[in-house]
Amino acid sequence: MKLYHGTNVDFRQIDIAKSKAFKDFGQGFYLTDIRKQAEDWAKKKSELLGGEPILQEYDFDEAVMASTELNVLVFETPTEEWATFIHKNRSRKAHFHHDYDIVVGPIADDGVAYLIGRYDEGTLTISELVRELEYKKLNRQYFFGTERAIKLLKRL
């Protein structure tokens, strides 16, 4: 399958340490299987940080996700488990770190971040949060969080 990464700086070597912490699935390298979504990310990054929008394409054999050698987590839809996982990863207080090589699931955009903030402050329950998320247009993201996982990506 093809995966895409939108950026404003081209690079050949993926360095997880350069990735920002406190993202949906933690500190790692993020891609999508939706080309337009990655193009939009690239445009947004270049507008905010300068540079030119760059779309990187990668080949990924998704069959390896069934391997017992990889620790993979997949969220097909927003669930309480998904919302709790994102909340823990985004929290600067939780000091949460997971050991998944790859995580796949819906993206928590700015609107989702607002809802998670409401959950964090106690004005939404986890069930209410999940119900609200069911009405948002959510795209898929692929998180590669270990060197073992990064090696599975082939730049095109």
N, C-alpha and C positions, 0 to 999 in steps of 0.2 A: 504494500500500500504506500501511497505518497503522503508524507506529512510536511507541513509548512511552518516556517518560523519567520515572523515579521520583525525586522530590526532597522536601525538607522546606521549601523556600523557592520561592515562585512567582516567575517572571520572564518578561518578554516578549522581551528581547534576549539572544541567546546570545553569551557572551563566552568564547572559548576560553582566554584568558589566566587566567580564574578557575578553569579546570579543573586538577585535580591532575596532576602529572607522574608518571612511573614506573608507569603503568597498562599493561594488556595490549598495547594498540596505540599507546601514547604519550599525550601530552597532547592532549586533544580533547573533543568532546561525544559521549557514549555514549547509545545508544538500543537498544531491542529490539523485535522484532516479536511478542513474547509479553507480552500485557497483564498476566497474573498475575506474571510475573517483575518487571516495572516496579512493580507495586503492592507487592511484597515489598521491593524496593529502597527505595521511599518510606517504608514502615513502619520498616525498619531504620535509615534515615537520621534519621527523626524521633525514634526511641527513643534513638539515640546523641547527636544534636546538638540536639534540641528541635524545636519547631515542629510542624506538622501534616503528615501524609503527603499529598503532592500528586502526582497523575498527570497528566502533560502528554501530549497526543496531537498527533502531527504527520502530515501527509500527505507522502508521498515517492514520486515517480515513479521506480521502480527501473529503468525502461528507460534512464534517463540514464547508468547505470553502464556501459553499452556504448559511450558516447561516447568518441571519441578525445581530447576536450578534458579529460577527467578521468583522473587517475592512480588506478586502483582495484585493490585486492588483495582476493581472496576466498579464504578457506579453508573448504572444504566439511566437512572432518573434521580431527581432530588428525593432524598429520603432523610429520615432523622439521623441515620449513621453518616450520610454525606454532609449534612449541615453541621453536625458535631465535629466531624473531621476537619472541615474548613475552619470552623470556629477555633479549634485548638491550634491549627497551623498559623492562623492570622493573629492569634493572641500574643502580645508581647509579655504578658504576665504568666502564661502557662508553661513556658520553657519546654514545649512539646517537641519531640523529634521521633519520627517513625523510621522504620527500616525497609520500606518498600523500594524496590528497584524502579517500578513503573506504576503510575496511578493514572487511570483514565476516568473521565467523568465530566459533568456539566461545569461550565465556567460560572463563577460568582462575579458578575459585573458590578458596577457602582451601585445599581439598584439593589442587588443582592447584598452588597456590603452594608447598605443602610439597614436592610432587614436583619442582618446578623447583628448589627449594632443594637437594634431594638431588643433582640433576644438577649444580648449581653447585658443590657441595662435592666432586663426583667420585664419589659413591657409586652413581650411576645413569649409564649411557651414554645417549646421545640415543635410540637404538633402544629401550632399556628404558623410557625416559620415555614415548615414544609408545605403546608397548604397554600401559603402566599407564593411560594416558589413555583408551585405547579402552574401558575398563570403567567410566569415570565418566560420570554423566549430565551432558552439556554442553549449555548453552543458547546461542543465537546472540546476538551483539551487533553493533551497527553503530557504527562510529567515523567521526565527521566531523571532520577535522583541519585544514581550511582554510576561509577565509571563502567561497571559491568553492563549497565543498560545503555550508556552513551555509545559504547563500542558496537551496539547493534544498529546504529543509525549510519547510513551511507549517504554522504552528500552527493547530490546530482548536479 
